[in-house]
Amino acid sequence: MAPLAAGISAWGLMTGVAMVKSGMSVVEALAMTFLVYAGSSQLAAIPLIVAGAPIWVILATGFCVNLRFVVFSLHLRPYLMHLPRWRRLVNGYLTADLSYALFTRQFPTPGETPQQRHEQEAYLAGNYGVTWCSWMGTSVVGIVLANLIPSAWGLGFAGVLCLIGILCSLASTPARLMAALVAGAAAVAAYAFPLKLNIVAAIAAAVLAGFWLEHRLPRAWRGQAA
């Protein structure tokens, strides 16, 4: 995770700056940083908050943007079900895109012995620690120094690069690649939708495409993890 920390830090810094420059107070921005802990959801919600969108639209957008974590949780369930509930909740809060991607690549199957399970949880904990500290530390710096960091620095591009890396690592089968392409096309086609609802439209289109492809493509094309 350490080589990826620079991109996470730049994204966190940019998100902290964006929250304060959108009109949120320092206390509100700090609360959002520590409680939400989801950069894409925060960035999707900020313009809706500024525009005075209804609370249900803000919550629905954040929910849809973070639906991928439901998939992450379902995949991680066999790895973590032996843990007490409070530790599973902590893992749920700390799970991030890159930590999930690296973990599933390192451990394709759940551990069967106590030693293997301990090793897997330790790997997760290490990645969580680097990700959380990188994100929180730079987000707080961005919030505190928001008025001193110009938007022209283009720090948001670091977040885009992180998401592109996640997309490339997870689009590992033809079915997943097609769903990603459908989502991208739908997001562009629906760009004129108000209140960033093109994101919701893209997610809905990708889910429908995924279900359709699941029943149409040969099993070899769907992949074992589809």
C-alpha positions as CSV (number, residue, x, y, z in Angstrom):
1,M,0.0,0.0,0.0
2,A,2.9,2.4,0.7
3,P,3.6,3.1,-3.0
4,L,0.0,4.1,-3.5
5,A,-0.1,6.4,-0.4
6,A,1.0,9.4,-2.4
7,G,-2.0,9.3,-4.6
8,I,-4.4,8.7,-1.7
9,S,-2.8,11.7,0.1
10,A,-3.2,14.0,-2.8
11,W,-6.8,12.9,-3.2
12,G,-7.5,13.4,0.6
13,L,-5.9,16.9,0.4
14,M,-8.0,17.9,-2.5
15,T,-11.2,16.6,-0.8
16,G,-10.4,18.6,2.4
17,V,-9.9,21.7,0.3
18,A,-13.1,21.1,-1.7
19,M,-15.2,20.7,1.4
20,V,-14.1,24.0,3.0
21,K,-14.3,26.0,-0.3
22,S,-17.8,24.7,-0.9
23,G,-18.9,26.6,2.2
24,M,-18.8,24.0,4.9
25,S,-17.4,25.0,8.3
26,V,-14.2,23.5,9.6
27,V,-16.2,21.4,12.1
28,E,-18.6,20.1,9.5
29,A,-15.7,19.2,7.1
30,L,-13.9,17.4,9.9
31,A,-17.0,15.5,10.9
32,M,-17.6,14.5,7.3
33,T,-14.0,13.4,6.9
34,F,-13.9,11.1,10.0
35,L,-17.5,9.8,9.8
36,V,-18.0,9.3,6.1
37,Y,-14.5,8.3,5.1
38,A,-15.4,7.8,1.4
39,G,-13.8,10.2,-1.0
40,S,-16.0,9.6,-4.0
41,S,-19.1,9.8,-1.9
42,Q,-18.0,13.0,-0.3
43,L,-17.1,14.6,-3.6
44,A,-20.5,13.6,-5.0
45,A,-22.3,15.0,-2.0
46,I,-20.5,18.3,-1.8
47,P,-22.0,20.0,-5.0
48,L,-25.5,18.7,-4.0
49,I,-25.1,20.3,-0.5
50,V,-24.0,23.5,-2.1
51,A,-26.9,23.5,-4.5
52,G,-29.4,23.0,-1.7
53,A,-30.5,19.6,-3.0
54,P,-33.1,17.6,-0.9
55,I,-31.6,15.4,1.7
56,W,-32.9,12.3,0.1
57,V,-31.1,13.1,-3.1
58,I,-27.8,13.6,-1.2
59,L,-28.2,10.4,0.7
60,A,-29.3,8.4,-2.4
61,T,-26.4,9.7,-4.4
62,G,-23.9,8.8,-1.6
63,F,-25.5,5.4,-1.3
64,C,-25.3,4.6,-5.0
65,V,-21.7,5.9,-5.3
66,N,-20.7,3.6,-2.5
67,L,-22.7,0.5,-3.6
68,R,-19.4,-1.1,-4.6
69,F,-18.7,-1.6,-0.9
70,V,-21.6,-3.9,-0.6
71,V,-19.9,-6.1,-3.2
72,F,-16.6,-5.8,-1.3
73,S,-18.3,-6.8,1.9
74,L,-19.9,-9.8,0.4
75,H,-16.6,-10.9,-1.0
76,L,-14.8,-10.4,2.3
77,R,-17.4,-12.1,4.4
78,P,-15.9,-15.6,4.2
79,Y,-12.5,-14.1,5.3
80,L,-13.9,-12.3,8.3
81,M,-16.9,-14.1,9.7
82,H,-14.8,-15.9,12.3
83,L,-14.2,-12.5,14.0
84,P,-16.4,-10.9,16.7
85,R,-19.0,-8.5,15.4
86,W,-17.2,-5.4,16.6
87,R,-14.1,-6.3,14.7
88,R,-16.1,-7.0,11.6
89,L,-17.7,-3.5,12.0
90,V,-14.2,-2.0,12.3
91,N,-13.1,-3.8,9.2
92,G,-16.2,-2.5,7.4
93,Y,-15.4,1.1,8.3
94,L,-11.8,0.8,7.3
95,T,-12.3,-1.0,4.0
96,A,-11.2,1.1,1.1
97,D,-11.0,0.4,-2.7
98,L,-7.2,-0.1,-2.9
99,S,-6.9,-2.1,0.3
100,Y,-9.7,-4.4,-1.0
101,A,-8.1,-4.8,-4.4
102,L,-4.6,-5.6,-3.0
103,F,-6.0,-8.0,-0.4
104,T,-8.0,-10.0,-2.9
105,R,-5.1,-10.2,-5.2
106,Q,-2.8,-11.4,-2.4
107,F,-5.3,-13.9,-0.9
108,P,-7.6,-15.4,-3.6
109,T,-9.2,-17.7,-1.1
110,P,-10.1,-17.4,2.7
111,G,-7.7,-18.9,5.2
112,E,-8.5,-22.3,6.5
113,T,-6.2,-22.5,9.6
114,P,-6.0,-20.0,12.5
115,Q,-2.5,-19.0,11.3
116,Q,-3.7,-18.3,7.7
117,R,-6.6,-16.2,9.0
118,H,-4.3,-14.3,11.3
119,E,-1.9,-13.5,8.4
120,Q,-4.8,-12.3,6.3
121,E,-6.2,-10.0,9.0
122,A,-2.7,-8.7,9.6
123,Y,-2.3,-7.9,5.9
124,L,-5.6,-6.1,5.9
125,A,-4.7,-4.2,9.1
126,G,-1.5,-3.0,7.6
127,N,-3.1,-1.7,4.5
128,Y,-5.9,-0.1,6.5
129,G,-3.4,1.7,8.6
130,V,-1.5,3.2,5.7
131,T,-4.7,4.2,3.8
132,W,-6.5,5.7,6.8
133,C,-3.5,7.7,8.0
134,S,-2.7,8.9,4.5
135,W,-6.3,10.0,3.9
136,M,-7.1,11.5,7.3
137,G,-3.9,13.3,7.7
138,T,-3.9,15.1,4.4
139,S,-7.7,15.7,4.5
140,V,-7.2,17.5,7.8
141,V,-4.3,19.5,6.3
142,G,-6.5,20.4,3.4
143,I,-9.3,21.5,5.7
144,V,-7.0,23.7,7.8
145,L,-5.1,25.2,4.9
146,A,-8.0,25.3,2.4
147,N,-7.6,29.0,1.6
148,L,-3.9,28.7,1.0
149,I,-4.1,25.8,-1.5
150,P,-5.1,27.0,-5.0
151,S,-7.6,24.9,-7.0
152,A,-5.3,25.3,-10.0
153,W,-3.0,22.7,-8.6
154,G,-5.4,20.1,-10.0
155,L,-5.1,17.7,-7.1
156,G,-8.4,16.0,-8.1
157,F,-6.5,14.3,-10.9
158,A,-4.7,12.1,-8.3
159,G,-8.1,10.8,-7.2
160,V,-9.0,10.1,-10.8
161,L,-5.8,8.1,-11.3
162,C,-6.5,6.1,-8.2
163,L,-10.0,5.2,-9.5
164,I,-8.6,4.3,-12.9
165,G,-6.1,1.9,-11.3
166,I,-8.9,0.3,-9.3
167,L,-11.1,0.0,-12.4
168,C,-8.3,-1.7,-14.4
169,S,-7.5,-4.2,-11.7
170,L,-11.1,-5.2,-11.2
171,A,-12.2,-5.3,-14.8
172,S,-10.6,-8.8,-15.1
173,T,-13.3,-10.6,-17.1
174,P,-15.1,-9.7,-20.4
175,A,-18.4,-9.4,-18.4
176,R,-16.9,-6.9,-15.9
177,L,-15.2,-5.0,-18.7
178,M,-18.5,-4.7,-20.6
179,A,-20.3,-3.5,-17.5
180,A,-17.6,-0.8,-16.9
181,L,-18.0,0.4,-20.5
182,V,-21.7,0.5,-20.2
183,A,-21.4,2.6,-17.0
184,G,-19.0,5.0,-18.6
185,A,-21.2,5.4,-21.7
186,A,-24.3,6.0,-19.5
187,A,-22.6,8.5,-17.3
188,V,-21.6,10.6,-20.4
189,A,-25.0,10.2,-22.1
190,A,-26.8,11.4,-18.9
191,Y,-24.3,14.1,-18.1
192,A,-27.0,16.8,-18.4
193,F,-29.1,15.3,-15.6
194,P,-29.4,17.6,-12.7
195,L,-27.9,17.0,-9.2
196,K,-25.3,14.6,-10.5
197,L,-28.0,12.0,-11.2
198,N,-26.0,10.7,-14.2
199,I,-23.9,8.8,-11.6
200,V,-27.1,7.0,-10.4
201,A,-28.1,6.3,-14.0
202,A,-24.6,4.9,-14.8
203,I,-24.7,2.6,-11.8
204,A,-28.2,1.3,-12.7
205,A,-27.2,0.7,-16.3
206,A,-24.1,-1.2,-15.3
207,V,-26.0,-3.4,-12.8
208,L,-28.6,-4.2,-15.5
209,A,-25.9,-5.0,-18.0
210,G,-24.1,-7.2,-15.6
211,F,-27.2,-9.2,-14.8
212,W,-28.0,-9.6,-18.5
213,L,-24.4,-10.6,-19.4
214,E,-24.4,-13.1,-16.5
215,H,-27.1,-15.1,-18.2
216,R,-25.9,-14.6,-21.8
217,L,-22.1,-15.1,-21.8
218,P,-20.4,-18.5,-21.6
219,R,-19.1,-19.4,-18.2
220,A,-15.5,-19.1,-19.4
221,W,-16.2,-15.5,-20.4
222,R,-17.9,-14.6,-17.2
223,G,-15.0,-15.7,-15.1
224,Q,-14.9,-17.7,-11.9
225,A,-15.4,-14.5,-9.7
226,A,-18.2,-13.0,-11.8
